[in-house]
Amino acid sequence: MIRSTQFAFAAALMLGSGSALVQAASSEQPSVPLPPSAQSPSDTKAPDDIKSNSVPTSESSGVKRTVTDAGITTKLKAKLLADEMTSGMQIHVDTQHGTVNLTGEAKSPAEKARAEELAMATDGVTKVNNGLVVRAQ
């Protein structure tokens, strides 16, 4: 009896059925359906006034992905820090709805251009506002 209950419980977990979990866990007691408030949160919908700051990107293998503004900022900042031509600590990155704003100081016009190039090559970026100031040496 224990083995069949464990099997039913495992099967219910794999199928994701909340009411099946109740039945599997208590096979000797009558089945009690879960109230709507205790059902899976996947059935609930976020209010319409909550906006997402994610940017749709290209589809790969039929699955549409989104990249958040924070994800874009993180990826670009990592690129700037890893690149030998840019001083990532002097370049500030802010992303709003896929638009990247670069601010701070660049050592040269070449560094300013390279930062913009890296930004445009980052997945999810739709536009770059390059506000880097080239400092005099």
Phi and psi in degrees as GROMACS dihedral restraints (atoms count N, CA, C in turn):
[ dihedral_restraints ]
;  ai    aj    ak    al  type     phi  dphi    fc
    3     4     5     6     1   -63.5    20    10
    4     5     6     7     1   -42.0    20    10
    6     7     8     9     1   -62.7    20    10
    7     8     9    10     1   -42.0    20    10
    9    10    11    12     1   -68.3    20    10
   10    11    12    13     1   -35.3    20    10
   12    13    14    15     1   -66.7    20    10
   13    14    15    16     1   -41.6    20    10
   15    16    17    18     1   -63.7    20    10
   16    17    18    19     1   -40.0    20    10
   18    19    20    21     1   -64.4    20    10
   19    20    21    22     1   -45.0    20    10
   21    22    23    24     1   -63.0    20    10
   22    23    24    25     1   -38.7    20    10
   24    25    26    27     1   -64.9    20    10
   25    26    27    28     1   -45.3    20    10
   27    28    29    30     1   -64.3    20    10
   28    29    30    31     1   -41.1    20    10
   30    31    32    33     1   -64.3    20    10
   31    32    33    34     1   -40.1    20    10
   33    34    35    36     1   -65.1    20    10
   34    35    36    37     1   -37.6    20    10
   36    37    38    39     1   -63.2    20    10
   37    38    39    40     1   -43.8    20    10
   39    40    41    42     1   -67.3    20    10
   40    41    42    43     1   -34.0    20    10
   42    43    44    45     1   -85.1    20    10
   43    44    45    46     1   -14.5    20    10
   45    46    47    48     1    72.8    20    10
   46    47    48    49     1    28.7    20    10
   48    49    50    51     1   -95.8    20    10
   49    50    51    52     1   114.1    20    10
   51    52    53    54     1   -65.7    20    10
   52    53    54    55     1   -44.4    20    10
   54    55    56    57     1   -69.8    20    10
   55    56    57    58     1   -30.5    20    10
   57    58    59    60     1   -66.7    20    10
   58    59    60    61     1   -31.8    20    10
   60    61    62    63     1   -63.6    20    10
   61    62    63    64     1   -42.3    20    10
   63    64    65    66     1   -63.2    20    10
   64    65    66    67     1   -43.2    20    10
   66    67    68    69     1   -66.0    20    10
   67    68    69    70     1   -42.8    20    10
   69    70    71    72     1   -68.0    20    10
   70    71    72    73     1   -39.5    20    10
   72    73    74    75     1   -72.8    20    10
   73    74    75    76     1   -27.2    20    10
   75    76    77    78     1  -131.6    20    10
   76    77    78    79     1    66.9    20    10
   78    79    80    81     1   -70.2    20    10
   79    80    81    82     1   -20.5    20    10
   81    82    83    84     1   -85.9    20    10
   82    83    84    85     1   -19.9    20    10
   84    85    86    87     1   -98.7    20    10
   85    86    87    88     1   156.5    20    10
   87    88    89    90     1   -63.9    20    10
   88    89    90    91     1   147.9    20    10
   90    91    92    93     1   -69.9    20    10
   91    92    93    94     1   133.9    20    10
   93    94    95    96     1  -120.2    20    10
   94    95    96    97     1   118.2    20    10
   96    97    98    99     1   -68.0    20    10
   97    98    99   100     1   147.8    20    10
   99   100   101   102     1   -74.4    20    10
  100   101   102   103     1   140.8    20    10
  102   103   104   105     1   -68.8    20    10
  103   104   105   106     1   156.9    20    10
  105   106   107   108     1   -54.7    20    10
  106   107   108   109     1   -33.4    20    10
  108   109   110   111     1   -69.1    20    10
  109   110   111   112     1   -19.9    20    10
  111   112   113   114     1  -102.2    20    10
  112   113   114   115     1     3.3    20    10
  114   115   116   117     1   -79.6    20    10
  115   116   117   118     1   174.1    20    10
  117   118   119   120     1   -55.7    20    10
  118   119   120   121     1   135.9    20    10
  120   121   122   123     1   -68.6    20    10
  121   122   123   124     1   -11.0    20    10
  123   124   125   126     1   -68.8    20    10
  124   125   126   127     1   -16.8    20    10
  126   127   128   129     1   -83.3    20    10
  127   128   129   130     1    -9.6    20    10
  129   130   131   132     1   -92.5    20    10
  130   131   132   133     1   155.6    20    10
  132   133   134   135     1  -121.8    20    10
  133   134   135   136     1   139.3    20    10
  135   136   137   138     1   -68.5    20    10
  136   137   138   139     1   149.1    20    10
  138   139   140   141     1   -59.6    20    10
  139   140   141   142     1   149.8    20    10
  141   142   143   144     1   -66.0    20    10
  142   143   144   145     1   -21.1    20    10
  144   145   146   147     1   -81.8    20    10
  145   146   147   148     1    -4.4    20    10
  147   148   149   150     1   -88.8    20    10
  148   149   150   151     1   121.1    20    10
  150   151   152   153     1  -101.4    20    10
  151   152   153   154     1   143.5    20    10
  153   154   155   156     1   -94.0    20    10
  154   155   156   157     1   143.9    20    10
  156   157   158   159     1  -103.1    20    10
  157   158   159   160     1    29.9    20    10
  159   160   161   162     1   -93.5    20    10
  160   161   162   163     1   152.0    20    10
  162   163   164   165     1  -114.7    20    10
  163   164   165   166     1   125.0    20    10
  165   166   167   168     1   -66.6    20    10
  166   167   168   169     1   140.7    20    10
  168   169   170   171     1  -122.3    20    10
  169   170   171   172     1  -176.8    20    10
  171   172   173   174     1   -61.2    20    10
  172   173   174   175     1   152.3    20    10
  174   175   176   177     1   -88.7    20    10
  175   176   177   178     1   136.4    20    10
  177   178   179   180     1  -129.0    20    10
  178   179   180   181     1   130.4    20    10
  180   181   182   183     1    53.4    20    10
  181   182   183   184     1    35.9    20    10
  183   184   185   186     1    79.5    20    10
  184   185   186   187     1    -1.6    20    10
  186   187   188   189     1  -107.6    20    10
  187   188   189   190     1   124.0    20    10
  189   190   191   192     1   -83.5    20    10
  190   191   192   193     1   128.9    20    10
  192   193   194   195     1  -107.8    20    10
  193   194   195   196     1   157.6    20    10
  195   196   197   198     1  -127.6    20    10
  196   197   198   199     1   147.7    20    10
  198   199   200   201     1  -119.2    20    10
  199   200   201   202     1   126.2    20    10
  201   202   203   204     1   -80.0    20    10
  202   203   204   205     1   160.3    20    10
  204   205   206   207     1   -59.2    20    10
  205   206   207   208     1   -40.4    20    10
  207   208   209   210     1   -64.0    20    10
  208   209   210   211     1   -37.9    20    10
  210   211   212   213     1   -65.3    20    10
  211   212   213   214     1   -40.5    20    10
  213   214   215   216     1   -62.3    20    10
  214   215   216   217     1   -47.8    20    10
  216   217   218   219     1   -58.7    20    10
  217   218   219   220     1   -44.8    20    10
  219   220   221   222     1   -63.6    20    10
  220   221   222   223     1   -46.2    20    10
  222   223   224   225     1   -62.8    20    10
  223   224   225   226     1   -44.4    20    10
  225   226   227   228     1   -67.4    20    10
  226   227   228   229     1   -41.7    20    10
  228   229   230   231     1   -61.2    20    10
  229   230   231   232     1   -40.7    20    10
  231   232   233   234     1   -63.4    20    10
  232   233   234   235     1   -40.1    20    10
  234   235   236   237     1   -63.3    20    10
  235   236   237   238     1   -43.6    20    10
  237   238   239   240     1   -64.4    20    10
  238   239   240   241     1   -38.3    20    10
  240   241   242   243     1   -71.2    20    10
  241   242   243   244     1   -33.7    20    10
  243   244   245   246     1   -81.4    20    10
  244   245   246   247     1   -24.5    20    10
  246   247   248   249     1   -75.9    20    10
  247   248   249   250     1   133.6    20    10
  249   250   251   252     1   -72.2    20    10
  250   251   252   253     1   -22.0    20    10
  252   253   254   255     1   -85.3    20    10
  253   254   255   256     1   -15.1    20    10
  255   256   257   258     1  -117.8    20    10
  256   257   258   259     1   145.7    20    10
  258   259   260   261     1  -100.4    20    10
  259   260   261   262     1    91.6    20    10
  261   262   263   264     1   -57.4    20    10
  262   263   264   265     1   -23.7    20    10
  264   265   266   267     1   -76.2    20    10
  265   266   267   268     1   -20.9    20    10
  267   268   269   270     1   -95.3    20    10
  268   269   270   271     1   -10.1    20    10
  270   271   272   273     1  -106.9    20    10
  271   272   273   274     1   123.9    20    10
  273   274   275   276     1  -100.5    20    10
  274   275   276   277     1   138.6    20    10
  276   277   278   279     1  -121.5    20    10
  277   278   279   280     1   130.1    20    10
  279   280   281   282     1  -133.5    20    10
  280   281   282   283     1   134.6    20    10
  282   283   284   285     1  -123.7    20    10
  283   284   285   286     1   130.1    20    10
  285   286   287   288     1  -132.1    20    10
  286   287   288   289     1   112.9    20    10
  288   289   290   291     1    53.8    20    10
  289   290   291   292     1    41.5    20    10
  291   292   293   294     1    86.2    20    10
  292   293   294   295     1    -8.2    20    10
  294   295   296   297     1   -93.0    20    10
  295   296   297   298     1   122.0    20    10
  297   298   299   300     1   -95.2    20    10
  298   299   300   301     1   131.1    20    10
  300   301   302   303     1  -110.8    20    10
  301   302   303   304     1   117.8    20    10
  303   304   305   306     1  -100.2    20    10
  304   305   306   307     1   128.2    20    10
  306   307   308   309     1  -135.6    20    10
  307   308   309   310     1   165.5    20    10
  309   310   311   312     1   116.5    20    10
  310   311   312   313     1  -158.3    20    10
  312   313   314   315     1  -116.2    20    10
  313   314   315   316     1   142.6    20    10
  315   316   317   318     1  -116.6    20    10
  316   317   318   319     1   148.3    20    10
  318   319   320   321     1   -75.9    20    10
  319   320   321   322     1   -25.0    20    10
  321   322   323   324     1  -155.8    20    10
  322   323   324   325     1   164.1    20    10
  324   325   326   327     1   -60.5    20    10
  325   326   327   328     1   -31.5    20    10
  327   328   329   330     1   -65.8    20    10
  328   329   330   331     1   -39.6    20    10
  330   331   332   333     1   -67.2    20    10
  331   332   333   334     1   -40.0    20    10
  333   334   335   336     1   -60.1    20    10
  334   335   336   337     1   -46.6    20    10
  336   337   338   339     1   -65.3    20    10
  337   338   339   340     1   -39.4    20    10
  339   340   341   342     1   -65.2    20    10
  340   341   342   343     1   -39.9    20    10
  342   343   344   345     1   -62.4    20    10
  343   344   345   346     1   -41.6    20    10
  345   346   347   348     1   -66.3    20    10
  346   347   348   349     1   -39.7    20    10
  348   349   350   351     1   -61.4    20    10
  349   350   351   352     1   -44.8    20    10
  351   352   353   354     1   -63.9    20    10
  352   353   354   355     1   -38.8    20    10
  354   355   356   357     1   -63.8    20    10
  355   356   357   358     1   -46.9    20    10
  357   358   359   360     1   -64.8    20    10
  358   359   360   361     1   -26.7    20    10
  360   361   362   363     1   -85.3    20    10
  361   362   363   364     1     0.9    20    10
  363   364   365   366     1   -87.3    20    10
  364   365   366   367     1   131.6    20    10
  366   367   368   369     1   -57.4    20    10
  367   368   369   370     1   130.1    20    10
  369   370   371   372     1    97.1    20    10
  370   371   372   373     1   -12.2    20    10
  372   373   374   375     1   -78.8    20    10
  373   374   375   376     1   128.6    20    10
  375   376   377   378     1  -105.1    20    10
  376   377   378   379     1   -25.2    20    10
  378   379   380   381     1  -158.0    20    10
  379   380   381   382     1   150.0    20    10
  381   382   383   384     1  -127.0    20    10
  382   383   384   385     1   126.5    20    10
  384   385   386   387     1  -103.4    20    10
  385   386   387   388     1   107.9    20    10
  387   388   389   390     1   -93.7    20    10
  388   389   390   391     1    98.6    20    10
  390   391   392   393     1  -103.3    20    10
  391   392   393   394     1    20.8    20    10
  393   394   395   396     1   -68.3    20    10
  394   395   396   397     1   139.2    20    10
  396   397   398   399     1  -105.5    20    10
  397   398   399   400     1   127.8    20    10
  399   400   401   402     1   -81.8    20    10
  400   401   402   403     1   119.2    20    10
  402   403   404   405     1   -84.9    20    10
  403   404   405   406     1   144.8    20    10
  405   406   407   408     1   -73.4    20    10
  406   407   408   409     1   142.4    20    10
